[in-house]
Amino acid sequence: MDGDLYLQILKDELQQTLEYYGLNLSDTIFQQDNDPKHTCKKHQGDWLEEQDFGTMVWPAQSPDLNPIEHLWGCLKRRLATHENLLNGIHELWERVQVE
């Protein structure tokens, strides 16, 4: 994914997602990491400012601040407790759904 595609996703989906969940733009702070496609001022910075999205300053190399990273770590540890090796993606998906 590049900056242009990311910007298109923001334009197509972000506002609609907020509306779907009944969230107000003025009460929302948009958080993204420092991936180059997220920080490209040519596109995202200007567009987010034009839309009046509040944005969170995010320190570089800080996965510990991202709650989803903790969830992935927890899932990985729980899946590792299984004694039997997986025989494919379908078995993995079944285990993920159980966990």
C-alpha positions as CSV (number, residue, x, y, z in Angstrom):
1,M,0.0,0.0,0.0
2,D,1.3,3.5,-0.8
3,G,0.3,6.9,0.4
4,D,-2.2,7.5,-2.5
5,L,-4.1,4.3,-1.7
6,Y,-4.1,5.0,2.0
7,L,-5.5,8.5,1.4
8,Q,-8.2,7.1,-0.8
9,I,-9.2,4.7,2.0
10,L,-9.3,7.6,4.5
11,K,-11.5,9.6,2.1
12,D,-13.8,6.7,1.3
13,E,-14.1,5.0,4.7
14,L,-13.1,7.2,7.7
15,Q,-16.0,9.6,7.8
16,Q,-18.6,6.9,7.0
17,T,-17.2,4.7,9.8
18,L,-17.5,7.5,12.3
19,E,-21.1,8.1,11.2
20,Y,-21.9,4.3,11.4
21,Y,-20.8,4.2,15.0
22,G,-22.5,7.4,15.9
23,L,-19.2,9.2,16.7
24,N,-18.7,12.9,16.4
25,L,-15.8,14.3,14.5
26,S,-15.2,16.9,17.3
27,D,-14.9,14.1,19.9
28,T,-12.5,12.0,17.8
29,I,-8.7,11.8,17.9
30,F,-7.3,10.0,14.9
31,Q,-4.3,7.8,15.8
32,Q,-1.9,6.3,13.3
33,D,1.7,5.1,13.5
34,N,4.7,6.7,11.8
35,D,4.6,4.5,8.7
36,P,5.6,6.7,5.7
37,K,2.2,6.3,4.1
38,H,0.6,7.6,7.3
39,T,2.8,10.6,7.7
40,C,3.1,11.8,4.0
41,K,2.3,15.5,4.4
42,K,1.6,15.8,0.7
43,H,-1.6,13.9,1.2
44,Q,-2.7,12.7,4.7
45,G,-1.5,15.6,6.9
46,D,-3.3,18.2,4.7
47,W,-6.4,16.2,4.2
48,L,-6.8,15.3,7.9
49,E,-6.3,19.0,8.8
50,E,-8.9,20.1,6.2
51,Q,-11.4,17.6,7.7
52,D,-10.7,19.0,11.2
53,F,-9.6,15.6,12.5
54,G,-7.7,15.8,15.7
55,T,-4.6,13.7,15.5
56,M,-2.4,12.1,18.1
57,V,1.4,12.7,18.0
58,W,2.9,9.2,18.0
59,P,6.5,8.5,19.0
60,A,8.6,6.5,16.6
61,Q,9.2,2.8,17.3
62,S,6.5,2.6,20.0
63,P,4.4,-0.6,19.5
64,D,4.0,-0.9,23.2
65,L,1.7,2.1,23.1
66,N,-0.6,0.4,20.6
67,P,-3.2,-1.8,22.3
68,I,-3.7,-4.1,19.3
69,E,0.0,-5.2,19.6
70,H,-0.7,-6.5,23.1
71,L,-3.7,-8.4,21.7
72,W,-1.6,-10.0,19.0
73,G,1.0,-11.0,21.6
74,C,-1.6,-12.6,23.8
75,L,-3.1,-14.5,20.9
76,K,0.3,-15.8,19.8
77,R,1.1,-17.0,23.4
78,R,-2.3,-18.8,23.7
79,L,-1.9,-20.5,20.3
80,A,1.6,-21.6,21.3
81,T,0.1,-23.6,24.2
82,H,-1.4,-26.2,21.8
83,E,0.6,-29.4,21.6
84,N,-0.4,-30.4,18.1
85,L,1.2,-28.7,15.1
86,L,-1.1,-27.1,12.6
87,N,-1.8,-28.8,9.3
88,G,-2.8,-25.6,7.5
89,I,-4.5,-22.3,7.5
90,H,-7.9,-23.7,8.1
91,E,-6.8,-25.3,11.4
92,L,-5.1,-22.1,12.4
93,W,-8.3,-20.2,11.8
94,E,-10.3,-22.8,13.9
95,R,-7.9,-22.3,16.8
96,V,-8.1,-18.5,16.5
97,Q,-11.9,-18.6,16.7
98,V,-11.8,-20.8,19.8
99,E,-9.3,-18.5,21.5
